[in-house]
Amino acid sequence: MLAKNRVDAIVERVRRLLDMYPPNLHFKVYIYPTYRELGLKYLGTGNFGKSPIAFYNHKTAAIYISLPDITGGVLAHEIAHTVINFFFAVPPPTAMQEILAQYVDRHLWEE
């Protein structure tokens, strides 16, 4: 329950920072024991190159992350991608999403 409450708090903070409140926001979080296992999943979803430490997949409405790399900031960054993808009828380009997610990174813990 503690983890769920923490994720819910991060979701609310991200939504406020982005001023985006998409209806029916829902997503899953898959945690992989190692970065290597996450990397295999990354390649298995049709991505190429080195896996990031976490990523969001809009088709599955899921965040994928490796256990050693979980932090509030990393999770908030991926939740930002989730919120952005649910907010817009057509998700914006990856570069724009990254700018918004980095904005969340910088301002997550400010009051």
Secondary structure by P-SEA (a helix, b strand, c coil): caaaaaaaaaaaaaaaaaccccccccbbbbbbccaaaaaaaaaaaccccccccbbbbccccbbbbbcccccaaaaaaaaaaaaaaaaccccccaaaaaaaaaaaaaccccc
